[in-house]
């Protein structure tokens, strides 16, 4: 769906990542340094479920460089991108745990990309978007339980941000954090639990948070996506004219239907 897709592509986490990847050469070198620490952190965490100073041994880095990456005064940290700190539900942590949090986001990103691709090509509607994101988090959790244990099974902050976008302006970070943490807890139990089973467990919670008007008007997001696709398509002038004619004809037909239904509500249906 167009609005969720647009907001997710310009989320805090997405702009932070793109700013380093697509920015200056210095930014790109800094990102390369970060990924070395991320890879080391994931290796250490998945070997023991915790992150300690052995990250420095695996990465070949130093304590001073680590603090440049994720320390409390690090200019390019993900926490700094969130106006100086992550949502309150994440709490304050030391530099190594902050590194683990960013490593969670870095590792989750391909799952997030798959979710965005689903939004581009899959069924419209906020419920479908919420279900797709839960499936992505559940798959990620099942694949990387050790890494998630290093942060106390916290969900990726980017997933919290994305699901808040799906739910709309009334969603709170703490509420979404708890919902996704339950997804992670279910997905990281001793035996591998299929993501679809995890989704079944939280579907009622998703439905209660999706505005009723969204569930009642599920075709509207798909229609909006179709209109946006037409408006953004590279069409020749005759094709644009034809598209405008089709849209005007559809609007006129819909208005006639609305007027007819209104008369029937006021006067009763015509006799056969």
Long-range contacts (C-beta under 8 A, 24 or more apart in sequence): 1-119, 1-124, 1-125, 1-126, 1-128, 1-129, 1-221, 1-222, 1-224, 1-225, 2-221, 2-224, 2-225, 2-228, 3-224, 4-119, 4-126, 4-129, 4-165, 4-166, 5-116, 5-119, 5-120, 7-165, 8-116, 8-119, 8-162, 8-165, 9-116, 11-158, 11-161, 11-162, 11-165, 12-81, 12-82, 12-161, 13-78, 13-81, 13-105, 13-157, 13-158, 13-161, 14-158, 15-81, 16-76, 16-78, 16-81, 17-109, 20-76, 27-76, 30-76, 33-61, 33-65, 33-69, 34-69, 34-76, 34-102, 34-106, 35-106, 36-60, 36-61, 37-61, 37-66, 37-69, 37-70, 37-99, 37-103, 38-99, 38-102, 38-103, 38-106, 38-107, 41-96, 41-99, 41-100, 41-103, 41-147, 41-150, 42-103, 42-107, 42-144, 42-147, 45-100, 45-103, 45-146, 45-147, 45-149, 45-150, 46-144, 46-146, 46-147, 47-146, 48-146, 49-145, 49-146, 49-149, 49-150, 50-149, 50-150, 51-96, 51-97, 51-99, 51-100, 51-150, 52-96, 53-96, 55-96, 55-99, 66-95, 66-96, 66-99, 67-95, 69-99, 70-95, 70-98, 70-99, 70-102, 71-95, 71-98, 77-102, 78-102, 78-105, 78-157, 82-157, 86-157, 87-157, 87-160, 87-173, 87-174, 87-177, 88-173, 88-174, 89-160, 89-173, 89-174, 89-177, 89-178, 90-154, 90-157, 90-177, 97-150, 97-151, 100-147, 100-150, 100-151, 101-151, 101-154, 101-157, 103-147, 104-144, 104-147, 104-148, 104-151, 104-154, 104-156, 105-156, 105-157, 105-158, 107-140, 107-144, 107-147, 108-136, 108-137, 108-140, 108-156, 108-158, 108-159, 109-158, 111-136, 111-137, 111-139, 111-140, 112-136, 112-156, 112-158, 112-159, 112-162, 115-162, 123-222, 124-218, 124-219, 124-221, 124-222, 124-224, 124-225, 125-214, 125-218, 125-221, 125-222, 126-166, 126-167, 126-168, 126-210, 126-211, 126-214, 126-221, 127-206, 127-207, 127-210, 127-214, 127-215, 127-218, 129-166, 130-163, 130-166, 130-167, 130-206, 130-209, 130-210, 131-199, 131-203, 131-206, 133-159, 133-162, 133-163, 133-166, 134-180, 134-183, 134-195, 134-198, 134-199, 134-202, 134-206, 135-195, 135-196, 135-198, 135-199, 137-180, 137-183, 137-184, 137-187, 138-183, 138-184, 138-186, 138-187, 138-193, 138-195, 138-198, 138-199, 139-187, 139-195, 141-183, 141-184, 141-187, 141-188, 142-187, 142-188, 142-192, 142-193, 142-195, 145-188, 148-184, 148-188, 149-188, 153-181, 153-184, 153-185, 153-188, 154-181, 154-184, 155-180, 155-181, 155-183, 155-184, 166-210, 167-209, 167-210, 168-211, 171-209, 175-209, 179-205, 179-206, 179-209
